[in-house]
Amino acid sequence: MKAELHRNLREVVTLVGRAGSGFKSFLSDGNWEGLRSRYQRRVYRQLWLVISPVRVAAEADWNQILVLLAKIKRRGLKKTGLKWWLNFRTDPLAWAYSVRLRKALLSGLLSLILIFSPIGTVPITLASDITWDGEAGDGQWNNPVNWSGDVVPGPNDVVVFDGSHVSGVTIDGTVDVRGVIIEEGFGAQIGVTPNSNVTIGQDGWRQSGGRFLGGSGNLTLAGSLTLLGGEFVAPASKFYVGGNLAVFATNSFKHNGGTVILDGRNQVLFGHITFNDLAKETEIQDTLELQSGKSYIIDGDLKLSGAAFTPGGKVDENYLVLRSSETGVPAVVEKRGLTAMSYLTVRDVINIAL
């Protein structure tokens, strides 16, 4: 594992080294969409995928994390102390800047270990970008003429709607891609026809503009959903999320009467979010973390469950832990429908039945 950790860390350092102009601006606001170079957009996008959750979780420590990343770019691995950290001469958590950040690391709320560890991270590989150009004029996702290079995106591709051609898009059939990026300049709608199924891989879904209408089929997202703008209307059936769900733009997530199923490990919800049905079930110990001070409204049914302990083990070893991101600062769950909870530990979450 030490070798894997060292290799992944070096890959992160390599990505930082590849980052061109605008690095400080990128760290402050995550803005990379305006870069002219497609290669630089890919580099910055990959960096954003691994560091954006840190910004939310670490809060007061964020500026110190930025200092570290800037040092990595300026001085490399050896002189930043990271090489010393990798030697495991002390507890890795002692490397964190403060007690608060160490707690964040321990809670699994993401942070630097999520960047450097091979477990639960986005692999540092640059996927192929395929951009919507709409040249066919029919708006059909599965028409290769509508994509750069005249190739329909596949499982190893990240699709980009950058606003260079703003036209409505229709998904009719089965779609399987590595990631989706909808930039602020894209003002059209991406719609899914009835019973079509969409699968998005580990690069997740990042949306800053436009409108997505999920239709009546299932949507499976292996990575995280990040909403910075626009409108995301979830499918009316089932929406499987394997990563985090982060809503930074007010009212950008619409549940559409469907069910959100959180089927990843140690997941985090950011921002005020209203769900219809929400479910997370696990057979091993897992965590669902809610951003402190935010409200999570469940219009329909809520189902949260862990599992019974293994004979001879601890009573709570397979429990699902529901907690807020900051000790002593609760999150609020407002539920309006039926509730089914079992084998659950709750910390700093106010539960309100309406």
MARGUDREN-182142 format. One record per residue (C-alpha): residue in one letter; z, y, x. Coordinates in pm, whole numbers, plus 50000, padded with zeros to 5 digits. Layout:
BEGIN
AZYX;...
This chain:
BEGIN
M500005000050000;K500725023350290;A497125019850408;E495785027150060;L498035057450028;H496925070750362;R493255065350278;N493515082749940;L495375111850095;R492655115750354;E490055115750074;V491915143949898;V492065163150225;T488345157050271;L487595171149926;V489665202050000;G487765205850325;R484455204050140;A485465231649902;G483485262949974;S483925299149874;G486205307749585;F488895282549683;K491825306349615;S490345316749282;F489855280349190;L493495272349261;S494695301449049;D492595295848737;G490625263648778;N487355282648754;W484485263448911;E481915263548632;G480155294948758;L479385281349104;R475665279749178;S475865248549390;R475915216549184;Y477555198549475;Q480365224249491;R480865221349114;R481325183749160;V483815188549443;Y485865214049250;R485725193648931;Q487175163649112;L489945184849263;W490735199248922;L491075164448773;V493845155649018;I495725188549046;S495495204948701;P498415185048552;V500595196448843;R500195232248730;V501715224648392;A504475201348507;A505755217648823;E505965252948674;A508115272648919;D507015250649209;W503315256349146;N502995285049395;Q504525263449665;I502075235749584;L499235260849619;V500575270449960;L500485233850062;L496915229049942;A495825260650122;K497445247450440;I495605214550400;K492325233550387;R493175256350679;R495015232850913;G494195197050813;L496445166850767;K498455164851087;K499835200251101;T500985201750737;G503665175150775;L501855151150543;K501175126850825;W504915125850895;W505555119650527;L503195089950530;N505265073450803;F508025067550543;R510755077750784;T512635090350483;D512505088050107;P509095101950004;L510805122349733;A512655141750002;W509275157050084;A509325176349755;Y510175212849782;S513065214249537;V515425194349319;R513345204249018;L510135191149169;R511855158949279;K512875153748918;A509275159248814;L508155132949061;L510795108448943;S509875113948578;G506285104148644;L505115137548507;L502335137048763;S502515159849065;L501645152949420;I502285115749412;L499635113549140;I497265130549381;F498025108549679;S498875075049523;P496155049649437;I498105040249124;G497155059448812;T494925084648985;V491335094048940;P489525077849235;I488155103649474;T484495095649432;L481815120049330;A480075107649018;S476535117648937;D476155148348713;I473485147348444;T472965180148260;W471735184847906;D468475204747903;G467265196647552;E463625196847659;A462505171947394;G463605195847120;D464925168146894;G468615170646993;Q468915132947044;W471395121247308;N469465088947369;N466165106347442;P465825107647822;V463655138947808;N466725158547694;W468525152648026;S468025164948381;G465965139648571;D464775125648235;V467405098348247;V469875089747970;P473435090948116;G475165057848185;P478675045048271;N478645060548622;D477505095048511;V479345126748413;V477445146148148;V477485183948163;F476705208747886;D476535241048086;G474915265247843;S471595266248026;H470095251547712;V472145256947396;S471025233547121;G472715209146888;V473205173447011;T473265141746801;I474825109246921;D473265080646729;G474285046146849;T476465035647142;V477295059447428;D479155049747748;V479575075848024;R482115082948298;G483035118048183;V482075147947969;I482205184948062;I481435211647803;E481415245847965;E482225278847801;G478575289547777;F477645260147556;G477975272547198;A476385244347000;Q477715213246826;I477745177546955;G477845154846652;V478295117246617;T476495098946339;P478455075146113;N479565042646276;S478405052646625;N480885044046900;V481505065447208;T483225054547532;I484235079947798;G485485067048133;Q488135077448381;D486775112548448;G487815121548095;W486775149847867;R487045186547964;Q485955212347708;S485825250147736;G483315258247459;G481165244347184;R482165220546908;F482485182846909;L482415164546575;G483665129146620;G482155112146316;S483485080346155;G483185055746444;N485675049246723;L486055070847033;T487555055147347;L488665078247627;A489935061147943;G490855094048112;S492455126047986;L491415150647716;T491665186747836;L490865214247587;L490545248947737;G488425262847452;G485945253847182;E486785228746910;F487305191346935;V487225172946601;A488515137846657;P486855108046485;A487985099946134;S488745064146243;K490425056246577;F490665077046892;Y491985057547193;V493355078947477;G494225063247812;G495205094947997;N497005127047903;L496205149247608;A496325186147701;V495565213547447;F495615247547617;A493505265947355;T495245271947022;N493915250846734;S491185235446947;F492175199846848;K491505188246488;H492695153746388;N490105148746107;G492385124145928;G492045097446196;T494465078446417;V495205087346778;I496255056646976;L497855063347314;D497095031647507;G497625043147869;R500705042348090;N503215070848136;Q501285095447924;V501935132447870;L501155155647577;F500705192647660;G500605221647413;H501175223747038;I499245195046876;T498875183946515;F497995147446456;N497275127146146;D498455092346249;L499845088046600;A500695054846764;K501885042347101;E502955006347146;T503814988647469;E505024954647583;I506504967847910;Q508574998347996;D506505029647944;T506925067147892;L505585092647649;E506435127547768;L506145158647550;Q505925193647692;S509275211247657;G509415238747397;K506305226747211;S505965212246862;Y504085180546773;I503275177346403;I502455143346253;D500745148145914;G500435110745860;D502315081146005;L504095078546339;K504495045346517;L506295042746849;S507475009646987;G508454991947304;A509394955447332;A512494933747337;F514044925547671;T513094894847868;P515834868147860;G518154874648152;G516884910348197;K518274944448106;V518464953247738;D516174983647769;E513824970948042;N510784970547810;Y511675000747599;L509355029947535;V510945062247660;L510205093547454;R511315125047634;S510585161547698;S509165173748028;E512285193248121;T515845181148085;G517825202447841;V514735219447695;P513675198347397;A510295192347242;V510055190146863;V508425162446660;E507785171746296;K506755141246096;R505525142045738;G504545105745678;L506035071545740;T507825064146065;A508105031046247;M510135031346567;S511535002046760;Y512864995547110;L512795032547184;T514875055647405;V514805092547311;R515765121047544;D515605158147465;V513305154047165;I514275168946830;N513045147146546;I512485165246215;A511475147045894;L509605170245654;
